[in-house]
């Protein structure tokens, strides 16, 4: 008698050799239930996201790392682990919440909502409140971990990370032909940030 096919087979492994399962958004919670009920993954370690603005489609990869807390020791040493991953497109940044599957995902989903702008439908942490602020102050606008988010601190003062090793302001002045590059999140000061009255006159 043949074993039934795994409905969510691994599509690869991460750098540590942990199996990775890529699933469509529509099957996100179904895959999580399968991991918990059929594979014994009873513990959520973390849930986070990666901004993929140049993906196809552009969006956010949401990743959850789960494990079988009872798998330590014999016959195989170590803990059984699994990564579930899905692409949430920018055009519809919604994903079913995993709080009904692993209640411990609530903190992580609130952080991912704040930092990446992913809405977790059906979120319930038992408080009766929705995806409320976790780390950012009330009234904060924007999603700081998206690559399109402008880091205001980098526009308002010189950023040491913009210089290459051994490169100084004097060296930069002596080499006007060299193209100046900006690190991610640094806006062009000519088009963004505070402007003085003289800037307006020059314009």
C-alpha positions as CSV (number, residue, x, y, z in Angstrom):
1,X,0.0,0.0,0.0
2,X,1.4,3.3,-1.0
3,X,1.6,6.3,1.3
4,X,-0.6,9.3,0.4
5,X,1.2,12.2,-1.2
6,X,2.2,15.0,1.1
7,X,-0.2,17.9,0.1
8,X,2.6,20.4,1.1
9,X,6.0,19.0,0.1
10,X,9.2,20.8,0.8
11,X,10.4,23.0,-2.0
12,X,13.9,23.4,-0.7
13,X,15.9,24.0,2.5
14,X,17.4,27.1,4.2
15,X,21.1,27.6,4.9
16,X,20.8,25.5,8.1
17,X,19.2,22.6,6.3
18,X,15.6,23.3,7.6
19,X,12.9,22.2,5.1
20,X,11.1,25.1,3.4
21,X,7.6,24.8,2.1
22,X,6.3,27.5,-0.3
23,X,2.5,27.7,-0.2
24,X,-0.1,30.0,-1.9
25,X,-1.7,32.7,0.2
26,X,-5.0,31.0,-0.1
27,X,-3.6,27.8,1.6
28,X,-1.5,29.6,4.3
29,X,-3.7,28.5,7.2
30,X,-4.4,25.1,5.7
31,X,-0.6,24.5,5.5
32,X,-0.2,25.6,9.0
33,X,-2.9,23.3,10.3
34,X,-1.2,20.4,8.3
35,X,2.1,21.2,9.9
36,X,0.6,21.3,13.4
37,X,-1.8,18.3,13.2
38,X,-0.1,16.0,10.7
39,X,3.6,16.8,11.2
40,X,3.5,17.5,14.9
41,X,4.8,21.1,14.7
42,X,3.3,22.3,18.0
43,X,5.5,25.3,18.7
44,X,5.9,28.6,16.8
45,X,9.4,30.0,17.1
46,X,9.0,33.2,15.0
47,X,7.1,34.8,12.1
48,X,8.6,37.6,10.1
49,X,8.7,39.0,6.6
50,X,11.1,40.1,3.8
51,X,10.3,42.9,1.4
52,X,10.6,41.9,-2.2
53,X,9.9,45.0,-4.3
54,X,11.4,43.5,-7.4
55,X,9.6,40.1,-7.1
56,X,7.0,38.7,-9.5
57,X,4.7,39.9,-8.2
58,X,6.2,42.6,-6.0
59,X,5.3,42.1,-2.4
60,X,6.3,40.6,0.9
61,X,7.5,37.1,1.7
62,X,6.0,36.1,5.0
63,X,7.9,33.2,6.7
64,X,7.0,31.3,9.8
65,X,9.4,28.9,11.6
66,X,7.8,26.1,13.6
67,X,9.1,23.1,15.4
68,X,8.1,19.9,17.2
69,X,9.0,20.6,20.8
70,X,8.7,16.8,21.6
71,X,11.3,15.7,19.1
72,X,14.5,16.2,21.1
73,X,16.6,13.1,21.9
74,X,16.3,9.5,20.6
75,X,16.0,8.1,18.0
76,X,17.2,11.2,16.1
77,X,19.1,14.0,18.0
78,X,18.0,17.5,17.5
79,X,14.6,19.2,17.0
80,X,12.4,18.8,13.9
81,X,11.9,22.2,12.3
82,X,10.0,23.6,9.3
83,X,9.7,26.9,7.5
84,X,6.4,27.9,5.8
85,X,6.7,30.7,3.3
86,X,4.2,32.6,1.1
87,X,4.3,35.7,-1.1
88,X,1.8,38.4,-0.2
89,X,1.4,40.7,-3.2
90,X,1.5,44.5,-2.7
91,X,-1.8,44.7,-4.6
92,X,-3.6,42.8,-1.9
93,X,-1.5,42.7,1.3
94,X,-3.8,40.4,3.3
95,X,-3.0,37.0,4.8
96,X,-5.0,34.7,7.1
97,X,-3.9,35.0,10.7
98,X,-2.2,32.0,12.3
99,X,-3.5,32.9,15.8
100,X,-6.2,30.2,15.6
101,X,-3.4,27.7,14.9
102,X,-0.5,28.9,17.1
103,X,-1.7,31.6,19.5
104,X,1.9,32.6,20.0
105,X,1.9,34.1,16.5
106,X,0.0,37.2,17.7
107,X,3.0,39.2,18.8
108,X,4.8,38.4,15.5
109,X,1.8,39.3,13.3
110,X,1.4,42.6,15.1
111,X,5.0,43.4,14.4
112,X,4.8,42.3,10.8
113,X,1.6,44.4,10.3
114,X,3.4,47.5,11.7
115,X,6.7,47.1,9.9
116,X,5.6,45.7,6.6
117,X,2.0,46.6,6.2
118,X,0.6,43.0,5.9
119,X,-3.0,42.7,7.3
120,X,-3.7,39.4,9.1
121,X,-7.3,38.6,8.6
122,X,-9.0,36.8,11.5
123,X,-6.4,38.0,14.0
124,X,-7.4,37.2,17.6
125,X,-5.0,37.4,20.5
126,X,-7.9,37.0,23.1
127,X,-7.9,40.7,24.0
128,X,-10.8,41.7,21.7
129,X,-8.6,44.3,20.0
130,X,-7.5,44.2,16.4
131,X,-3.9,44.6,15.0
132,X,-2.9,47.5,17.3
133,X,0.4,49.2,17.6
134,X,3.1,47.1,19.2
135,X,6.5,48.8,18.8
136,X,5.8,52.1,17.0
137,X,4.2,55.2,18.7
138,X,0.6,56.0,18.2
139,X,0.0,58.0,15.0
140,X,3.2,56.8,13.3
141,X,2.8,56.6,9.5
142,X,4.6,54.3,7.2
143,X,6.1,50.8,7.3
144,X,9.7,51.2,8.4
145,X,11.0,47.8,7.2
146,X,9.8,48.2,3.6
147,X,12.6,49.2,1.3
148,X,10.6,52.2,0.0
149,X,10.4,53.8,3.4
150,X,12.5,57.0,3.6
151,X,14.8,57.1,6.7
152,X,14.5,60.8,7.7
153,X,17.5,60.6,10.0
154,X,19.7,59.9,7.0
155,X,18.4,63.0,5.2
156,X,18.8,65.4,8.1
157,X,22.5,64.7,8.9
158,X,25.6,63.1,7.3
159,X,25.5,59.3,7.3
160,X,28.9,57.7,8.0
161,X,27.8,54.5,6.2
162,X,27.7,56.4,2.9
163,X,31.5,56.6,2.9
164,X,33.7,53.7,1.7
165,X,36.7,52.6,3.8
166,X,39.5,55.2,3.4
167,X,37.3,57.7,1.7
168,X,37.1,61.2,3.3
169,X,35.2,64.4,2.4
170,X,38.5,65.8,1.1
171,X,39.0,62.8,-1.2
172,X,35.5,63.1,-2.5
173,X,36.1,66.8,-3.3
174,X,39.3,65.9,-5.2
175,X,37.5,63.3,-7.3
176,X,34.4,65.2,-8.7
177,X,34.0,62.7,-11.6
178,X,33.2,59.8,-9.3
179,X,29.5,59.1,-9.0
180,X,28.2,59.4,-5.5
181,X,25.9,56.5,-4.4
182,X,23.5,56.5,-1.5
183,X,22.8,53.6,0.8
184,X,19.2,52.2,0.9
185,X,16.7,54.4,2.6
186,X,18.7,57.6,2.0
187,X,16.7,60.1,-0.1
188,X,18.3,62.6,-2.5
189,X,18.7,65.8,-0.4
190,X,17.9,67.9,-3.5
191,X,14.4,66.5,-3.7
192,X,13.5,65.5,-0.1
193,X,13.9,66.9,3.4
194,X,14.1,70.3,5.0
195,X,14.8,73.3,2.8
196,X,16.0,76.8,3.7
197,X,14.8,80.1,2.3
198,X,17.9,80.4,0.1
199,X,17.1,77.0,-1.4
200,X,13.7,78.4,-2.5
201,X,15.3,81.5,-3.9
202,X,17.8,79.4,-5.9
203,X,15.0,77.2,-7.2
